[in-house]
Amino acid sequence: MHITNIKTGLISVPLRTPFKTSLRTIDSIKSVVVSVETDAGITGIGEAHPTGPITGESIGSVRGAIHEFMLPKLKGKEIANLEDTLNTLDSSMVKNTSAKAAVEMAIYDLFGKKYQIPLYRLLGGYRNQVETDLTISVNSPEEMARDSRIAIDRGFRILKLKVGLNPALDIERIMAVKEACGPMTVLRLDANQGWSAREAVKIMREIESEITGIELLEQPVLAHDLEGLRMVKESIETPVLADEAVFSAIDAEKIISMGAADYINIKLMKTGGLRGAMRICALAEMHNVECFLGCMMETKISVTAAAHLACARSIITRCDLDSPALCSTDPVHGGIEIEGPWLKVSEAPGLGIDHVDGIIWD
């Protein structure tokens, strides 16, 4: 089974409500869908969600990277020789991690189909379902409290609150949600680099003096400010999760060696795909550092790939794979089964995706 072509198309899926963080606001998911074609007539599917403020990519740059650099190198490559094919993909160009992730997950999809094995079993087979949180966008305290109650009514017991736009108001936001949800709800905080180290320490100390039950604080400071990240970790009781600061195993190794974070957040759009993510998992296992499997605002295509990885590896103990739950429609047939906060992978080969509606190929 050899690669003959790679097609790219566009998909747009509306959200239930606008998704707001300290970095951006969007009202729909707009992604590049990848179809890797073979001489056996079998195709593999993948997805790239370009997130300019984090990965530096756009829809145009993703498609250009795939067609100008990756396709010429990959054409003729044998799917069965996975190592050689993925090495060729990695070396086709530097960075462009979302573009690489999309092509790579399509190749893994083909590999699973060729050998009739679901991806999670290929990668480790630890379990077949994981629980995700649900993200609450940054809004007024009253809106966030309302959205949190709706999430609980939908069956979610873990909520991730977006903060980082206004330090003083952030405290009100967290307090309002905690009061609205009660003691049984687990709260995670994500500042998306929105605070300085001093602001983060001040805010968290005030929060910790008023309420308990904050499970973790995600990326409170700028991605490059590892000293600030370590300062926050050493100054508060709440565990700290590194996100935008980690793209590769090299980044994870530096953060772990510095003691700058308690947990590492893995996202396929940052790592360049599953293989880069598994390198981080291996490093984290060596140091007994738990991993968190997250996503950008992706459709169920790439979230299915992420869920397969989360199910495969025991070092991944927490998930933030909620973007399909934030969508008003689901164009993906097959893939993971979603029931409230639970994501279950199937025994179908590869990603188990049958087809996807609404892709515009050109």
C-alpha positions in Angstrom: 0.0 0.0 0.0 1.8 3.1 -1.3 0.9 6.8 -1.0 -0.3 8.2 -4.3 -1.8 11.6 -3.4 -2.8 13.9 -0.5 -6.0 16.0 -0.8 -6.9 18.9 1.4 -10.3 20.3 2.0 -12.0 22.7 4.4 -14.7 22.1 7.0 -16.6 24.6 9.2 -18.7 23.5 12.2 -20.7 26.0 14.2 -20.4 26.2 18.0 -23.2 26.2 20.5 -21.9 29.5 21.9 -18.8 31.6 21.0 -15.6 30.2 22.4 -13.7 32.9 24.3 -10.2 32.8 25.9 -7.6 35.4 26.7 -6.1 34.7 23.3 -9.1 34.7 20.9 -12.8 34.4 20.3 -14.4 32.1 17.6 -17.9 31.1 16.8 -17.1 28.1 14.6 -14.4 25.5 14.1 -12.6 26.0 10.8 -10.2 23.2 10.0 -8.2 21.7 7.1 -9.2 18.0 6.4 -6.6 15.7 4.9 -7.2 12.6 2.8 -4.1 10.5 2.1 -4.8 8.3 -0.9 -3.1 5.0 -1.8 -2.7 2.6 -4.7 -4.9 0.1 -2.8 -7.9 2.4 -3.1 -7.9 2.9 0.7 -7.7 6.4 2.2 -6.8 7.8 5.6 -8.2 10.9 7.2 -6.7 13.6 9.3 -7.4 17.1 10.5 -5.4 20.3 11.2 -6.9 23.1 13.2 -4.6 26.1 12.7 -4.3 28.2 15.8 -2.2 31.3 14.9 -1.7 32.6 18.4 -0.2 29.2 19.5 1.3 27.3 16.6 1.7 30.3 14.2 -0.2 28.5 11.4 -3.2 29.5 9.2 -5.4 27.5 6.9 -3.4 28.8 3.9 0.0 27.9 5.5 -1.2 24.4 6.4 -2.4 23.6 2.9 0.7 25.1 1.4 3.0 23.0 3.7 1.2 19.8 2.8 1.0 20.3 -1.0 4.4 22.0 -1.5 6.6 20.1 0.9 5.0 17.0 2.4 3.3 15.5 -0.6 6.3 15.5 -2.9 8.4 13.7 -0.2 5.7 11.2 0.8 4.4 10.2 -2.7 5.4 6.5 -3.2 6.1 5.8 0.4 5.0 2.4 1.8 2.4 2.5 4.6 3.7 -0.8 6.0 7.1 0.9 6.6 5.7 3.3 9.1 9.0 4.3 10.6 10.5 5.4 7.2 7.2 7.1 6.2 6.9 9.1 9.3 10.6 10.0 9.3 10.1 11.4 5.8 7.2 13.4 7.0 9.1 14.8 10.0 12.1 15.8 7.8 10.0 17.3 5.0 10.1 20.7 6.7 10.5 22.3 10.2 7.7 23.4 12.5 4.2 23.4 10.9 3.1 21.1 13.6 -0.6 21.1 12.9 0.0 20.3 9.2 2.2 17.4 10.2 -0.3 16.2 12.7 -3.1 16.0 10.1 -1.0 14.0 7.6 0.4 11.8 10.3 -2.9 10.8 11.8 -4.1 9.9 8.3 -1.1 7.7 7.8 -1.8 6.0 11.2 -5.4 5.6 10.1 -4.1 3.8 6.9 -1.7 1.6 9.0 -4.6 0.5 11.2 -6.8 -0.2 8.3 -4.1 -2.2 6.5 -3.6 -4.5 9.6 -7.2 -4.3 10.8 -6.4 -2.9 14.2 -7.9 0.1 16.0 -5.4 2.8 16.7 -5.7 2.7 20.5 -4.6 -1.0 20.5 -1.8 -0.3 18.2 -0.5 2.4 20.6 -0.9 0.5 23.8 -4.5 -0.6 24.4 -4.7 0.4 28.0 -8.5 1.2 28.1 -11.3 2.0 25.7 -12.8 5.1 27.2 -11.8 8.3 28.9 -13.6 11.2 30.6 -13.3 14.8 29.4 -14.0 18.0 31.1 -16.0 20.8 29.5 -14.6 24.3 28.9 -16.5 27.3 30.2 -15.5 30.4 28.1 -14.4 33.6 29.7 -17.4 35.9 30.2 -19.0 37.8 33.0 -19.2 36.0 36.3 -22.9 35.6 35.9 -22.7 34.1 32.4 -20.0 31.7 33.4 -22.0 30.5 36.4 -25.0 30.0 34.1 -22.9 28.1 31.5 -21.5 26.0 34.3 -24.9 24.9 35.5 -25.9 24.0 31.9 -22.7 21.9 31.6 -23.6 20.0 34.9 -27.1 19.4 33.6 -25.5 17.8 30.5 -23.6 15.3 32.7 -20.2 16.9 33.0 -18.6 16.8 36.5 -15.3 18.4 35.6 -15.2 22.0 34.2 -12.3 24.0 32.9 -12.8 27.8 33.4 -11.1 30.1 31.0 -9.6 33.1 32.8 -6.8 35.5 32.2 -8.5 38.6 30.8 -8.8 40.7 34.0 -7.1 39.5 37.2 -9.6 41.2 39.6 -12.6 40.0 37.6 -11.1 36.5 37.3 -11.5 36.0 41.0 -15.2 36.9 40.8 -15.6 34.5 37.9 -14.1 31.6 39.8 -16.1 32.4 43.0 -19.3 32.7 41.0 -18.8 29.3 39.3 -17.8 27.6 42.5 -20.9 28.9 44.3 -23.2 27.9 41.4 -21.8 24.4 41.0 -21.4 23.1 44.6 -18.8 20.9 46.1 -19.1 17.9 43.8 -17.9 19.7 40.7 -14.2 19.6 39.9 -12.8 22.9 38.6 -9.8 23.5 36.5 -8.5 26.9 35.6 -6.8 27.9 32.3 -5.3 31.4 32.0 -3.9 30.8 28.5 -0.8 32.9 29.4 -2.9 35.8 30.5 -1.3 36.5 33.9 2.1 37.6 35.0 3.8 35.3 37.6 3.1 37.8 40.4 -0.6 38.2 39.3 -1.0 34.4 39.2 0.4 34.0 42.7 -1.7 36.8 44.1 -4.9 35.5 42.5 -4.4 31.9 43.4 -3.5 32.6 47.0 -6.7 34.6 47.3 -8.7 31.8 45.7 -7.0 29.1 47.8 -7.9 31.1 51.0 -11.6 31.2 50.0 -12.4 27.8 48.3 -11.0 24.3 48.0 -11.3 21.9 45.1 -9.4 23.6 42.3 -7.7 20.7 40.6 -5.1 22.5 38.6 -4.0 25.8 37.1 -3.1 25.7 33.4 -0.4 27.9 31.7 -0.8 31.0 33.9 2.2 32.8 32.3 3.7 33.4 28.9 4.9 30.3 27.2 8.6 31.3 27.2 8.5 32.4 30.9 9.7 29.1 32.4 11.1 30.9 35.5 7.8 32.6 36.0 6.0 29.2 35.7 8.3 27.7 38.3 7.8 30.6 40.6 4.0 30.1 40.4 4.3 26.4 41.0 6.5 26.9 44.1 4.3 29.6 45.5 0.8 28.1 45.4 -0.8 24.9 46.6 -2.7 24.2 43.4 -0.9 22.0 40.9 0.4 23.7 37.7 -0.1 22.3 34.2 2.2 23.5 31.4 0.5 23.8 28.0 1.6 26.4 25.5 5.2 26.0 26.9 5.3 22.4 25.6 5.5 21.5 21.9 8.0 18.7 22.1 9.7 16.2 24.4 12.7 18.6 24.5 10.4 21.2 25.9 8.9 18.7 28.4 12.4 17.6 29.5 13.4 21.2 30.3 10.2 21.9 32.3 10.5 18.7 34.2 14.2 19.2 35.0 13.5 22.7 36.2 10.5 21.6 38.3 8.5 24.3 36.6 5.2 22.3 36.4 3.4 19.4 38.0 1.7 18.1 34.8 2.3 18.3 31.1 -0.4 19.0 28.5 -0.1 17.2 25.2 -1.9 18.4 22.1 -1.4 16.8 18.7 -1.5 20.2 17.0 1.5 21.2 19.0 3.5 17.9 18.9 3.2 17.4 15.2 1.1 14.3 15.7 0.9 11.0 17.6 4.6 10.1 17.5 5.7 13.4 19.0 3.1 13.0 21.7 4.3 9.5 22.5 7.8 10.8 22.9 6.5 13.1 25.6 4.6 10.3 27.2 7.8 8.2 27.3 9.7 11.0 28.9 7.0 11.7 31.5 6.9 8.0 32.4 10.6 8.1 33.2 10.0 10.9 35.6 6.6 9.8 36.9 5.0 13.0 35.7 1.3 12.7 34.8 0.2 13.9 31.4 -3.0 15.7 30.3 -4.4 15.1 26.8 -5.9 18.3 25.3 -7.1 19.6 22.0 -7.4 22.9 20.1 -10.9 23.7 18.7 -11.0 20.6 16.5 -13.8 18.5 15.1 -14.3 14.9 16.0 -11.8 13.8 13.4 -8.6 14.8 15.2 -10.3 14.5 18.6 -10.8 10.8 17.7 -7.1 10.4 17.1 -6.4 12.2 20.4 -8.9 10.0 22.3 -7.2 6.8 20.9 -3.9 8.0 22.3 -5.4 8.9 25.6 -7.0 5.5 25.8 -3.7 3.8 24.9 -1.3 5.3 27.5 -1.7 5.0 31.3 0.5 8.1 31.9 -2.3 10.2 30.4 -4.5 10.6 33.5 -6.7 13.6 32.5 -8.4 14.8 29.3 -9.7 18.0 27.8 -11.1 16.7 24.6 -14.4 18.6 24.7 -14.4 20.5 21.4 -17.0 18.2 19.8 -19.3 18.8 22.8 -19.0 22.5 22.1 -20.3 22.1 18.6 -23.9 22.5 17.6 -23.7 19.7 15.0 -21.4 16.7 14.3 -20.5 16.0 10.7 -18.3 13.0 11.5 -19.8 9.6 11.0 -18.0 6.9 13.0 -15.0 7.7 15.2 -15.4 8.0 18.9 -18.7 7.5 20.6 -19.6 10.5 22.8 -22.0 10.2 25.8 -21.8 13.3 27.9 -18.3 13.5 29.3 -17.3 10.0 28.2 -15.4 9.3 25.0 -15.3 5.7 23.8 -13.2 4.4 21.0 -14.4 1.6 18.8 -12.8 -1.6 17.6 -13.0 -0.5 14.0 -9.6 -0.4 12.3 -7.6 2.8 12.3 -9.6 5.8 13.5 -12.9 4.1 12.7 -14.2 7.1 10.9 -16.7 6.2 8.1 -17.2 9.5 6.4 -17.5 13.2 7.1 -20.2 15.6 5.8 -19.6 19.1 4.6 -16.0 19.0 3.5 -15.2 21.3 0.6 -12.5 19.7 -1.5 -10.6 21.8 -4.0 
